[in-house]
Amino acid sequence: MKNYNLLNQHMVLTDGFEDQSPEDLQAQIPKIQDSLRTLTRIIDLYGMSYWPLFERLEAELAFRENLDERLNKWRQA
């Protein structure tokens, strides 16, 4: 079960990503991108009440997109 905590109005990533490999996390990128496109249409139609979910998905996407770069930085060190 995912655990979402609000701290100073910012989402904290505590969704159990520790149990997944970097490859598994990066494989989720297309699904998150599709979800962001869908959510954008929902926000356009129904308003900003869905904005917190949009921010959460953007944070999840950024985490996964930067993961390989961050790990490679230290693999080469």
C-alpha positions in Angstrom: 0.0 0.0 0.0 1.3 3.4 -0.9 1.9 5.9 1.8 1.5 9.5 0.8 2.4 12.1 3.4 2.0 15.9 3.2 4.7 17.9 4.8 4.6 21.7 4.5 2.2 21.2 1.5 4.8 19.1 -0.5 4.4 15.5 -1.3 7.0 13.1 0.2 8.0 10.2 -2.0 7.4 7.1 0.2 5.8 4.7 -2.2 8.0 1.6 -1.7 10.4 2.3 -4.6 13.1 0.7 -2.5 11.8 -2.7 -3.5 12.2 -2.1 -7.3 15.3 -2.1 -9.5 16.3 1.0 -11.4 15.3 -0.7 -14.6 11.8 -1.4 -13.2 11.4 2.2 -12.1 12.5 3.6 -15.5 10.1 1.1 -17.3 7.2 3.0 -15.6 8.1 6.3 -17.4 5.8 5.9 -20.4 2.8 5.0 -18.2 3.5 8.1 -16.0 3.7 10.3 -19.1 0.4 8.9 -20.4 -1.1 9.6 -17.0 0.1 13.2 -17.0 -1.4 13.7 -20.4 -4.8 12.3 -19.3 -4.7 14.3 -16.0 -4.0 17.5 -18.0 -7.2 16.9 -19.9 -9.1 16.3 -16.7 -7.7 19.5 -15.2 -8.7 21.4 -18.3 -12.3 20.0 -18.1 -12.9 19.9 -14.3 -10.5 22.4 -12.7 -7.5 22.6 -10.4 -8.8 20.3 -7.7 -6.7 17.6 -9.4 -3.5 19.7 -9.2 -2.0 17.9 -6.2 -2.1 14.6 -8.2 -0.5 16.3 -11.2 2.4 17.5 -9.0 2.8 14.1 -7.5 3.0 12.5 -11.0 5.5 15.1 -12.1 7.7 14.4 -9.1 7.5 10.6 -9.7 8.5 11.2 -13.4 11.4 13.5 -12.5 12.7 10.9 -10.0 12.6 8.1 -12.6 14.1 10.3 -15.4 17.0 11.4 -13.3 17.7 8.1 -11.6 20.1 6.7 -14.3 22.1 9.9 -14.5 22.5 10.2 -10.8 23.6 6.6 -10.4 26.0 6.8 -13.4 27.7 9.8 -11.8 28.8 7.6 -8.9 29.4 4.5 -11.0 32.2 6.3 -12.8 33.7 7.8 -9.7 
